[in-house]
Amino acid sequence: MATLVPEILLAYLSLFRPHFTKPSFTFFSSYILSLLLSGGRKTMSRVAHTCFWVDRHLASWERFLSQNRWDTTALFGTLLDTLHAKLADSLKIHGAYLAVVDTLLIAKNGHKMPGVQFWKDHSGNADRGEHLRGHHWAILGLIAFSQQWGRFLCLPLLMQLISGQLNPFMFAVDPQGVATLATIWDSILPLIFQLHLYLNQAALRVVVDAYFAKAPFINPLLRKGIHVVGRLRKDSVGWDDPTPEQRSDAKRGRKWKLAQLLTALPARLVLVHLYGKVITVRAVCRVVWLREVSQKVKVVVVEGLEEPIILFSTDLTLSMAQIIEIFGARFTIELAIRDLKGHFGLADYQCYLAAAIHRFVHLACLAFCLYRLLQLDKATADWLPPAPKGVSPASFAHLRQGLRRYLLGRILSAKSGEIPNLEDTQSELEAILRIAA
């Protein structure tokens, strides 16, 4: 493999060598390469078929996920160190790291898989119906701003299965030793705490959609010093502090229907950077209490095309423009999930062991981040031609085409003995067909 791929890709893969034995590292590096090279579903049989330079049975590939001794947590630590070294200040958005959290459904029918059940499908896709049978995942990513491309990027890092009520596989135990069924927050909050720990508890904000704007999600983060920026439902309400004219035991002041703040208060024109453009929006701002949230939040109501958009931030130091811009960056996780499914096979796992499923999805996230770093690295221009007009430089399809072209060129120009498992013209032809298929 070392004679086939660009040196810059080998350098990134070599960073993870200490976490594997020599045979396991061969499987790991080949697996990461195959995720981008192979077309269609990223099943283990297709991965093994693509990697002609690894002369091992399919069962050996399957054992790499299910039995070989290596730790995804250790890989995450090395990946985060690499991202920090390569992207540096690009990971700081308005003075703090910015994480993004979302959930996604993956259809699965396997009765032996843990956690498979029917879930309410909020996608609005009529073809899928109101419910979907499969897995519900929580996903956490880190957002960076690329000066090179002038846009925000999401780097997916961690995922966790969410335990349902019908087929539970996770339980939470309180200090008294009483076990209860795990809630969705028991799956999502540890991902954020783990990232915060690896960032040495540096300043961290989490941007979320309206589903997460609930006290059981916000309050535990505030206790750890982690701020939340997100969206509120259109029927949300807030309260001022009690005034001296109210009764001495009053806990709340005036109640506001937050969507009506846009007409109740004088609006301002705010200049913001959204989706690569500079636009002007009409907005108002007020600091209020939200139901059961442990501290006051800054609410920003933005005039929308049809109805007001209500945003909030527990970090009161952020300006209106910064809150709007941070929430706009949340959309990058939707693009990341699309690419994870389309290019790295996030939904293609067929294994039944929880450890193997966990490793499968995290290797997809790791491959996404490594190839994104590859696109941003200036050394990549030595072998990858510029993206044609109309094609984004962030396109993984363009990177796949360039990498395939490079590998095919190496195979055709290789001298006898330079590439293992290419002993004659027939094996060379088979290797070309496996890569080009």
Secondary structure as GFF3:
##gff-version 3
##sequence-region A 1 437
A	DSSP	alpha_helix	7	14	.	.	.	ID=ss1
A	DSSP	three_ten_helix	17	19	.	.	.	ID=ss2
A	DSSP	alpha_helix	22	37	.	.	.	ID=ss3
A	DSSP	alpha_helix	44	50	.	.	.	ID=ss4
A	DSSP	alpha_helix	58	66	.	.	.	ID=ss5
A	DSSP	alpha_helix	72	87	.	.	.	ID=ss6
A	DSSP	three_ten_helix	88	91	.	.	.	ID=ss7
A	DSSP	beta_strand	92	93	.	.	.	ID=ss8
A	DSSP	beta_strand	96	107	.	.	.	ID=ss9
A	DSSP	beta_strand	117	120	.	.	.	ID=ss10
A	DSSP	three_ten_helix	126	128	.	.	.	ID=ss11
A	DSSP	beta_strand	131	146	.	.	.	ID=ss12
A	DSSP	beta_strand	151	161	.	.	.	ID=ss13
A	DSSP	beta_strand	171	173	.	.	.	ID=ss14
A	DSSP	beta_strand	179	181	.	.	.	ID=ss15
A	DSSP	alpha_helix	184	198	.	.	.	ID=ss16
A	DSSP	beta_strand	204	208	.	.	.	ID=ss17
A	DSSP	three_ten_helix	210	212	.	.	.	ID=ss18
A	DSSP	alpha_helix	215	223	.	.	.	ID=ss19
A	DSSP	beta_strand	227	232	.	.	.	ID=ss20
A	DSSP	beta_strand	237	239	.	.	.	ID=ss21
A	DSSP	beta_strand	255	257	.	.	.	ID=ss22
A	DSSP	three_ten_helix	258	260	.	.	.	ID=ss23
A	DSSP	alpha_helix	261	264	.	.	.	ID=ss24
A	DSSP	beta_strand	268	274	.	.	.	ID=ss25
A	DSSP	beta_strand	277	288	.	.	.	ID=ss26
A	DSSP	beta_strand	297	302	.	.	.	ID=ss27
A	DSSP	beta_strand	309	313	.	.	.	ID=ss28
A	DSSP	alpha_helix	320	329	.	.	.	ID=ss29
A	DSSP	alpha_helix	332	344	.	.	.	ID=ss30
A	DSSP	alpha_helix	354	376	.	.	.	ID=ss31
A	DSSP	three_ten_helix	378	382	.	.	.	ID=ss32
A	DSSP	alpha_helix	396	413	.	.	.	ID=ss33
A	DSSP	alpha_helix	425	436	.	.	.	ID=ss34
###
